[in-house]
């Protein structure tokens, strides 16, 4: 009907249509260019570099530039974990309604990289993106890893804990949005618990800096099949290394777990977190799941403990 009205005839008498009619900037169809899908693909931003002239519909954002190296580097940046984290926090629709990225949201991505950085990412792109169907998927995963390593390395203005917050969000929160329940069952390794412990101790000691008091931690060897994990925080006038205790606490933690479940509705239960204080010691007890023992959770738990200390609880 649109073409019939344009040619002022009926649909039966339409002449052969051999012209391209599309609203928008036609320069975006010229090669080389970047095509960005407005909707997420498996909860990931989907941007591709195209070196051929092509047209696309309104659900695709097109960016044209004569510098192919800049475009390849920009594709790497747009597909990075940092960009996904930023878009998720600033988008008006992701996680609420339809998972869509609007052009103005994409254009507001902070340019934390210099032109030379984009050229370096372009070299990574050329190195790993090859026309080999057997290794293409592996190459893309390796490229994503190298790109994320490079970008997080360039975030010199960020503290390490801030980098950890972004990476923990990607590792633990995004999979839950994908309904990947396997991430819930992942147990923390001893290294995860130690990193969590060191982070929470650092935060507490920053708070206690003027008090001539230091927080020290004890880590326990707890079986993966135990429902809870625990560490102990002690306070003294001297800072010490993390202490590894050999006490077996699995049976006691299983008993405690029975009292942490609370029924909110029919067949809906919540498990409480527990901070238990006795004397000068604080026991932090959490589910034996990796997402509760990340460094970003250490920052959140430290804030809760500091608030309890200020309220003298």
C-alpha positions as CSV (number, residue, x, y, z in Angstrom):
1,X,0.0,0.0,0.0
2,X,2.8,2.4,0.8
3,X,4.4,2.0,-2.7
4,X,1.0,2.1,-4.4
5,X,0.2,5.4,-2.7
6,X,3.7,6.7,-3.7
7,X,3.2,5.8,-7.4
8,X,-0.5,6.8,-7.2
9,X,-1.7,3.5,-8.6
10,X,-3.2,0.2,-7.4
11,X,-1.2,-2.6,-5.9
12,X,-1.9,-4.7,-9.0
13,X,-0.4,-2.1,-11.3
14,X,2.8,-1.4,-9.4
15,X,5.9,-1.1,-11.7
16,X,9.1,-3.0,-10.9
17,X,10.7,-1.5,-7.8
18,X,14.5,-1.3,-8.2
19,X,15.3,1.6,-5.9
20,X,16.2,1.6,-2.2
21,X,13.9,3.7,0.0
22,X,15.0,4.0,3.7
23,X,14.7,6.9,6.1
24,X,17.7,7.9,8.1
25,X,21.4,8.7,7.3
26,X,22.3,6.7,4.1
27,X,26.0,7.1,5.0
28,X,25.6,4.5,7.7
29,X,25.0,1.9,5.0
30,X,28.5,2.4,3.5
31,X,31.4,0.2,4.3
32,X,33.2,-0.1,6.6
33,X,30.7,0.2,9.4
34,X,29.6,-1.2,12.7
35,X,26.1,-2.7,13.1
36,X,24.8,-2.9,16.7
37,X,21.6,-4.8,17.6
38,X,19.2,-2.8,19.6
39,X,18.1,-5.9,21.6
40,X,20.6,-7.9,23.7
41,X,21.7,-11.3,22.5
42,X,21.7,-13.7,25.4
43,X,22.1,-10.7,27.8
44,X,25.1,-9.4,25.9
45,X,25.6,-6.4,23.6
46,X,25.9,-7.6,20.0
47,X,28.0,-5.4,17.8
48,X,29.7,-6.5,14.6
49,X,32.3,-5.0,12.2
50,X,31.2,-5.2,8.5
51,X,33.5,-4.4,5.6
52,X,30.7,-4.6,3.0
53,X,28.0,-2.2,2.0
54,X,24.7,-3.3,3.4
55,X,21.3,-2.1,4.5
56,X,19.5,-2.8,7.8
57,X,16.2,-2.2,9.5
58,X,15.3,0.1,12.4
59,X,16.3,-2.4,15.0
60,X,20.0,-2.1,14.1
61,X,22.2,0.9,14.9
62,X,24.7,1.7,12.2
63,X,28.0,3.6,12.5
64,X,30.2,4.4,9.5
65,X,33.8,5.7,9.5
66,X,36.6,5.5,7.0
67,X,39.1,4.3,9.6
68,X,38.6,0.6,9.8
69,X,41.0,0.2,12.7
70,X,39.0,2.6,14.8
71,X,35.8,0.7,14.0
72,X,37.3,-2.6,14.9
73,X,38.6,-1.2,18.2
74,X,35.2,0.3,18.9
75,X,33.4,-3.0,18.3
76,X,35.7,-4.6,20.9
77,X,34.9,-1.8,23.4
78,X,31.1,-1.9,22.8
79,X,31.1,-5.7,23.3
80,X,33.2,-5.5,26.5
81,X,32.1,-6.3,30.0
82,X,32.6,-2.7,31.0
83,X,30.2,-1.4,28.4
84,X,27.6,-4.1,29.4
85,X,27.9,-3.0,33.0
86,X,27.5,0.7,32.2
87,X,24.6,0.1,29.8
88,X,22.8,-2.0,32.3
89,X,23.0,0.7,34.9
90,X,22.0,3.6,32.6
91,X,19.5,2.0,30.2
92,X,15.8,2.8,30.6
93,X,14.6,-0.6,29.6
94,X,17.2,-3.3,30.3
95,X,16.1,-5.5,33.2
96,X,12.7,-3.7,33.4
97,X,10.8,-4.2,30.2
98,X,12.2,-5.2,26.8
99,X,16.0,-5.6,26.7
100,X,16.7,-2.9,24.2
101,X,19.6,-0.4,23.8
102,X,18.6,3.0,22.5
103,X,21.0,5.0,20.3
104,X,21.3,7.9,22.9
105,X,22.2,5.3,25.6
106,X,24.9,3.8,23.4
107,X,26.3,7.2,22.5
108,X,26.7,8.0,26.2
109,X,29.2,5.3,26.8
110,X,32.2,6.9,28.5
111,X,35.2,7.1,26.2
112,X,37.8,5.9,28.7
113,X,40.2,4.9,25.9
114,X,42.5,7.0,23.7
115,X,42.8,6.6,19.9
116,X,45.9,4.5,20.4
117,X,44.0,2.1,22.7
118,X,41.3,1.5,20.0
119,X,44.1,0.7,17.5
120,X,45.6,-1.8,20.0
121,X,42.1,-3.4,20.4
122,X,41.9,-3.5,16.6
123,X,45.1,-5.6,16.5
124,X,43.6,-8.0,18.9
125,X,40.5,-8.2,16.6
126,X,42.6,-8.9,13.5
127,X,44.6,-11.6,15.4
128,X,41.7,-13.6,16.7
129,X,38.9,-13.1,14.1
130,X,39.7,-15.4,11.3
131,X,37.5,-17.2,8.8
132,X,37.7,-20.7,10.4
133,X,34.4,-22.2,11.3
134,X,36.1,-24.8,13.6
135,X,37.9,-22.3,15.8
136,X,35.7,-19.2,15.4
137,X,33.8,-19.6,18.6
138,X,37.0,-20.3,20.6
139,X,38.7,-17.3,19.0
140,X,35.8,-15.0,19.9
141,X,35.9,-16.2,23.6
142,X,39.7,-15.6,23.7
143,X,39.3,-12.2,22.1
144,X,36.6,-11.2,24.6
145,X,39.0,-12.2,27.4
146,X,41.9,-10.3,26.0
147,X,39.8,-7.2,25.4
148,X,38.4,-7.2,28.9
149,X,41.8,-7.6,30.4
150,X,43.1,-4.7,28.4
151,X,40.2,-2.4,29.3
152,X,40.3,-3.2,33.0
153,X,44.0,-2.6,32.9
154,X,43.4,0.9,31.4
155,X,40.9,1.8,34.2
156,X,43.7,3.3,36.2
157,X,41.3,5.9,37.8
158,X,39.3,3.0,39.3
159,X,40.2,1.3,42.5
160,X,40.7,-2.4,42.4
161,X,37.5,-2.9,44.4
162,X,35.6,-0.9,41.8
163,X,36.9,-3.2,39.1
164,X,35.9,-6.2,41.2
165,X,32.4,-4.8,41.5
166,X,32.0,-4.7,37.7
167,X,33.5,-8.2,37.2
168,X,31.4,-9.7,40.0
169,X,28.3,-8.2,38.5
170,X,29.1,-9.9,35.2
171,X,30.0,-13.2,36.8
172,X,27.2,-13.5,39.3
173,X,24.3,-11.2,38.5
174,X,24.0,-11.4,34.7
175,X,23.8,-15.3,34.8
176,X,20.9,-15.1,37.1
177,X,19.1,-12.7,34.7
178,X,19.7,-15.3,32.0
179,X,18.0,-17.8,34.4
180,X,21.2,-19.8,34.6
181,X,20.6,-21.4,38.0
182,X,23.9,-23.3,37.9
183,X,25.7,-20.1,39.2
184,X,23.7,-20.4,42.4
185,X,25.2,-23.8,43.2
186,X,28.9,-22.8,42.6
187,X,30.9,-23.2,45.8
188,X,33.6,-20.7,46.7
189,X,37.2,-21.8,46.5
190,X,39.6,-21.1,49.4
191,X,41.1,-18.3,47.2
192,X,37.6,-16.7,46.9
193,X,37.1,-16.8,50.6
194,X,40.6,-15.4,51.3
195,X,40.1,-12.5,48.8
196,X,36.8,-11.7,50.4
197,X,38.4,-11.8,53.8
198,X,41.3,-9.5,52.8
199,X,38.8,-7.0,51.2
200,X,36.6,-6.8,54.2
201,X,39.6,-6.5,56.6
202,X,41.0,-3.7,54.4
203,X,37.7,-1.8,54.5
204,X,37.3,-2.2,58.3
205,X,40.9,-1.1,58.9
206,X,40.4,2.0,56.8
207,X,37.5,2.9,59.0
208,X,39.5,2.1,62.2
209,X,42.6,3.9,61.0
210,X,42.5,6.6,63.7
211,X,41.5,4.3,66.6
212,X,44.8,2.4,66.9
213,X,42.8,-0.8,66.4
214,X,43.1,-3.4,63.7
215,X,40.7,-6.1,62.3
216,X,42.2,-9.5,61.8
217,X,40.6,-12.6,60.2
218,X,40.4,-16.3,60.6
219,X,39.5,-18.6,57.7
220,X,38.1,-22.1,58.3
221,X,38.4,-25.2,56.1
222,X,34.8,-26.1,55.4
223,X,33.5,-28.9,53.2
224,X,31.7,-28.0,49.9
225,X,28.7,-30.0,51.0
226,X,28.2,-27.9,54.1
227,X,25.3,-25.4,53.5
228,X,27.1,-22.5,55.2
229,X,30.6,-20.9,55.1
230,X,32.1,-18.8,58.0
231,X,35.0,-16.5,58.8
232,X,35.9,-14.8,62.1
233,X,36.9,-11.2,62.6
234,X,38.9,-10.3,65.7
235,X,40.2,-6.9,66.8
236,X,43.6,-6.1,68.3
237,X,46.2,-3.4,68.6
238,X,48.4,-5.1,65.9
239,X,47.6,-6.2,62.4
240,X,48.2,-9.8,61.5
241,X,48.1,-12.1,58.5
242,X,45.0,-14.1,57.7
243,X,45.0,-17.1,60.0
244,X,44.0,-20.6,58.7
245,X,42.2,-22.6,61.4
246,X,41.9,-26.4,61.4
247,X,38.8,-26.6,63.5
248,X,36.0,-28.7,62.0
249,X,32.8,-26.7,62.0
250,X,30.6,-28.5,59.5
251,X,28.2,-30.1,61.9
252,X,27.7,-26.8,63.8
253,X,27.1,-24.9,60.6
254,X,24.5,-27.5,59.5
255,X,22.6,-27.0,62.7
256,X,22.7,-23.2,62.4
257,X,21.4,-23.4,58.8
258,X,18.1,-24.8,60.0
259,X,17.3,-21.6,61.8
260,X,18.2,-19.2,59.0
261,X,15.3,-20.1,56.7
262,X,12.2,-17.9,56.8
263,X,9.0,-18.6,55.0
264,X,7.7,-15.5,53.2
265,X,4.8,-17.1,51.4
266,X,3.6,-20.6,50.4
267,X,6.6,-22.5,49.1
268,X,8.8,-19.3,49.1
269,X,11.6,-19.3,51.6
270,X,14.4,-16.8,52.3
271,X,17.7,-17.6,53.9
272,X,19.0,-15.0,56.3
273,X,22.6,-13.8,56.5
274,X,24.1,-13.9,60.0
275,X,26.7,-11.7,61.8
276,X,27.2,-13.1,65.3
277,X,29.2,-11.1,67.8
278,X,30.7,-12.6,71.0
279,X,33.2,-10.6,73.0
280,X,35.6,-8.9,70.6
281,X,34.9,-11.4,67.8
282,X,32.5,-11.2,64.9
283,X,31.5,-14.4,63.0
284,X,30.3,-13.8,59.5
285,X,28.1,-16.7,58.3
286,X,26.9,-16.8,54.7
287,X,25.5,-19.5,52.4
288,X,28.2,-21.7,50.9
289,X,27.8,-20.1,47.4
290,X,30.4,-18.2,45.5
291,X,28.3,-15.2,44.9
292,X,28.2,-14.5,48.7
293,X,32.0,-14.6,48.9
294,X,33.0,-12.2,46.2
295,X,35.0,-9.0,46.8
296,X,32.0,-6.8,45.9
297,X,30.0,-8.6,48.6
298,X,32.9,-7.9,51.0
299,X,32.5,-4.2,50.4
300,X,28.7,-4.5,51.1
301,X,29.2,-6.6,54.2
302,X,31.9,-4.2,55.5
303,X,29.5,-1.3,55.2
304,X,26.9,-3.2,57.2
305,X,29.4,-4.0,59.9
306,X,30.6,-0.4,60.1
307,X,27.0,0.8,60.4
308,X,26.4,-1.7,63.3
309,X,29.6,-0.5,65.0
310,X,28.4,3.2,64.7
311,X,25.0,2.2,66.1
312,X,26.8,0.3,68.9
313,X,25.0,-2.9,68.0
